[in-house]
């Protein structure tokens, strides 16, 4: 494991220490968990879809339509 030195505002450090005491973990463990959670939240979202929509096909003529109103087709399309 690597070591690093960071500067943390005193008020934030007090909040962190209070949380460490409640959770029964070290300050270093709290920082590791927070960094891990933050990095997981930064992963890109897949654009393919989710849940039941993953395998859905979107018809181009209605993809940009207003709700309840199909999009007009262009002539020659």
C-alpha positions in Angstrom: 0.0 0.0 0.0 1.2 3.5 -0.8 1.2 6.5 1.6 0.1 10.0 0.7 -0.1 13.3 2.6 -3.1 15.5 2.1 -4.4 18.7 3.7 -7.9 18.6 5.1 -9.8 21.5 6.7 -10.0 21.2 10.5 -13.8 21.1 10.6 -13.9 18.3 8.0 -11.3 16.4 9.9 -13.4 16.6 13.1 -16.5 15.3 11.2 -14.4 12.5 9.8 -13.0 11.6 13.2 -16.5 11.5 14.7 -17.7 9.2 11.9 -14.6 7.0 12.5 -15.5 6.7 16.1 -19.1 5.7 15.3 -18.0 3.1 12.7 -15.0 1.8 14.7 -12.6 2.3 11.9 -9.4 4.2 11.4 -9.1 7.6 9.6 -7.1 5.8 6.8 -9.9 3.2 6.3 -12.5 6.0 6.1 -10.5 7.8 3.4 -10.0 4.5 1.5 -13.7 3.8 1.6 -14.6 7.3 0.6 -12.2 7.3 -2.3 -13.3 3.9 -3.5 -17.0 5.0 -3.4 -16.2 8.3 -5.2 -14.3 6.5 -8.0 -17.1 3.9 -8.5 -19.5 6.8 -8.9 -17.3 8.3 -11.7 -17.6 5.3 -14.0 -19.4 6.1 -17.3 -23.0 5.1 -17.7 -23.7 2.7 -20.6 -25.8 4.2 -23.3 -27.3 0.9 -24.5 -30.2 1.0 -22.1 -31.2 -0.7 -18.8 -33.6 -3.3 -17.5 -36.4 -4.2 -19.9 -35.2 -1.5 -22.4 -31.8 -3.1 -23.0 -33.1 -5.2 -26.0 -35.6 -2.6 -27.2 -35.4 -1.3 -30.7 -36.3 2.4 -31.2 -37.9 3.2 -34.5 -36.3 6.3 -36.0 -39.6 7.9 -37.0 -40.7 8.1 -33.4 -37.4 8.5 -31.6 -37.7 12.3 -31.5 -41.5 12.6 -31.5 -43.4 14.6 -29.0 -45.2 12.4 -26.5 -48.4 11.0 -28.0 -47.6 12.3 -31.5 -45.4 10.5 -34.0 -42.7 12.4 -35.9 -43.5 13.3 -39.5 -41.6 11.4 -42.1 -39.5 13.4 -44.6 -40.5 13.0 -48.3 -38.4 10.4 -50.1 -37.6 8.5 -46.9 
